[in-house]
Amino acid sequence: MRAKLEILALVLGTMGLVGTIAVTAMPMWKVTAYIGSNLIVMETLWEGLWMACIRQADINMQCKVYDSLLILPADIQAARGLMCASITLAVLAVLVSVCGMRGTDCCHDDSRGKNVILLVGGCLFVVSSLATLLPVSWSTNTIVRDFYNPLVLEAQKREIGQALYVGFATFLLLLIAGVILLCCYGPRHRKDEEEKKPYFTVEEDKAGMRMMGRTPSSDTYRQSQYV
């Protein structure tokens, strides 16, 4: 059962890695809000981490990479670094978790070493999920706050894009993968400790008792000399 859970965690972690890459590359972080009469309904504006795209009537789409990092808002600037860090951590978590599984040849069947590697892999998955959650939650909070702010112009208000929903799902996948690996570490560690404990068979105990019974003590031998 533990081996199946480890495989499940690895599959979920790999899916989370793919989701993290997709969220980072998708331009649909912020989408045009159709709330005013001045907006052209035939055009949709998408704003992502790296570029902004305009889609016209589901026919033509034009994208442009941001000219400067300094013109971007604080949440997008932070999201760039955090999502890149999340991808790096997720890649390391997948590689480390593969090395810590029972079926691999890493550590030359060293059970204790594999347990430590499995623990590190679970921690990396959890940290990667938190690095994904922070920028996604920050951007969502900024969009909702500006949407209900009466001081913000209607043309500048945005709605939550599809990339943010994928980001929340990716966070859950990475978190579940990390928790499963951390839960598998405890039973495997206790089992390995029990296997290392020395034990004696019943036959060895009986043989030892017979030998102790047959061996005369030195005090008994000295007393027989005086009789």
Secondary structure, DSSP 8 states (H G I E B T S, - for coil): -HHHHHHHHHHHHHHHHHHHHHHHH-STTEEE---STTS-TTEEEEE-SSEEEEEETTTEEEEEE-S-STTS-HHHHHHHHHHHHHHHHHHHHHHHHHHHSTTS-GGGG-HHHHHHHHHHHHHHHHHHHHHHHHHHHHHHHHHHHHHT-TTS-GGG-EEE-HHHHHHHHHHHHHHHHHHHHHHHHHHHHHHHHHHHS----HHHHHHHHHHHHHS--HHHHHHHHT-
